Amino acid sequence: MRVKDALGRFGEQVAVEQLERAGLVVLDRNWRCPEGELDIVARDGPVLVFCEVKTRSGLAFGDPAEAVGRAKAGRVRRLALRWLAAHEHAAVELRFDVVTVLRGSGGLRVRHLPGAF
């Protein structure tokens, strides 16, 4: 496994643990369809949450949250519609979150950004 892939898997596991500690129930991880992949789908009470995880080993390429621009946000929204079509989950509201995981010499820093896009 490539180092980048291993770092991404590590970050997604850290994100799942963070979301569960915050009371969210994880429904799906790494859901794939021909158009792409959703990192995490969770439920926060009546809210269905589609979560993008960005993991970095440093800040050389900027803050991990900066990697979720307009194009990425639009793609996640389109994938969310695909996920909804493939599953039977009633949700009063949808939310799009970002979890950033920064793993560097200063230790591990995790941020959950609800409604980030």
N, C-alpha and C positions, 0 to 999 in steps of 0.2 A: 504494500500500500504506500502511495506517495505521502510525503510529510504533510503536504497541504491537505490531502484527503483525511489523514489521521487527525490533524488539527481541527478540521471541520466537524468530524464525528465527535471529537471531544467537546467542542463548543456546543453542539446540539444536545449532548447528554447533560452538560452543565445547565443549559437553558431549560430543559425539561424539568430538572430538579428545582430550579429557581421558580418556575411557573407553578409546580405542584406545591412548593412551600407557600406560595402566595394564594393557594386555594383553588387554582384552576385544575380542571380535569382534562388530561390529554386524551384526545380521541384518536389521533392519527399522527404518525411520524413518517417523514420522507415519502409522502404520497406522490405517486408518479402517474402521469398520463402522457400522451404523445407531445403535448405542448410544453411540458416541463415538470417541475417538482415543487411541492409545498413542504417546507421544513417541519412545521408543527401546526396541527389543528387542535384547538382546545375549546373547552366550555368554561365560561366565567359566569356562573349563575345562568340567566337566560340568554347571555351573549355568546355568540359563536365567534371565536378568535382565530384568525389566520396569522401565524407568527413567522416572520423571517428572522433567521439567526445569522449574525455576522461575527466571525471569530478572526482575531488577528493575534500575532505574536509580538507586535510592536506598533508604534504609531508612524512608522516611516511612510506609509501610504495614507495617512490621515486616520481620523476616528472611524471605527468600524461602521457606525451609523451612516456616515457619509456615502457608503457604498450602496445605500438604498435610495436611488434617485427616482425621477419620474418614470423612466422606462421600467425599472425593476418593480416599482409600486404598481404600475399598470399591469405588468405580467402577473404579479401575485393576485391582483383583483380578478383577472381573467381565469386564472387557475382556481380561485375560490368558487367561481360560478360553475366550473367543471366539477369540482368536488361536491358542491351542493346537488348538482344533477345526478351524481353517482351515489349519493347517500340520502337516507331518509332522516334528516335531523331538522326539527322545527326550531327556528331561532327567531326571537323577537327582534334581535339586533345583530349586526355584524360589526366586528372591529378588526383593525389591521395593526398589529404590534410589531415591534422590532426588539430583539434581545441581542445585546452586544456582549461579547466575551473577549476580554483582553488578557492574554496570558504572556507576561513578560518577566523581566528581571525583578519587577516590583511586586510580583505575586499575581493573583487572579482578581480581575475586576469585572463584575457582571452588572449590566444595567438592563432593566426592563422598561421599555418605552411604550406604554399603552396608547393606542390610537395614533401612532407615529405617522401613518399615511392613510 
